[in-house]
């Protein structure tokens, strides 16, 4: 009877510990996705604010040009010249960067590129993505955000750092690839993913999340690291693909 009770106690302890581990894992995952959602909301809010700023600049330009016309009619050429002088700088702010035809991806890369510029990081990109893509918007954002965030973090302390981004069709797959310099040796977990240098819920799940998405599209995640460069390549296949070319990308 005593042995039977001990066995029951061990079984109960096993299930309790398993449930505790499961709870901790789910809590970490929830925190991670909460962070991802917050990031996406911040992205759209920032891009919206940028659009509003452009409208204000356009109004200033239109008003200034009206004043210039008035000065010219009065033959006040010096006044017209003084009004036109600051317009070059204002018009520079009106330049809109188009990275690709996919509206959401274009907005995301715009924001990430602006973040890079603030840290004096250069971006070299090759992006060929149509408005419609077989990859869900949320999955595209998660892959690009995780890869670019990791690259930006690695480059912050490296002078004249350059991030290379590729997002284009390659042999009937969508290839998403980032290359960036590194200053430290990359250590890897036994699962093949890099060890995170940060602590806390959700840290270290970035590339694990990308790997999960790649699996969803019957794709692959490849990570290469040497003493001075870190490369991540994601290949995604269309779930609907049956030998034909999907309309998500353009050559």
Secondary structure, DSSP 8 states (H G I E B T S, - for coil): -HHHHHHHHHHHHHHHHHHHHHHHHHHHHHHHHHHHHHHHHHHHHHHHHHHHHHHHHHHHHHHHHHHHHHHHHTT-HHHHHHHHHTHHHHHHHT------S-HHHHHHHHHHHHHHHHTT-EEEEEE-B-SS-SS-HHHHHHHHHHHHHHHHHHHTTSTT-EEEEEEEEETTEEEEEEEEE-SS---B-TTSSB--S--STTTT-HHHHHHHHHHHTT-EEEEEE-SSEEEEEEEE--TT-SSS--SSB--
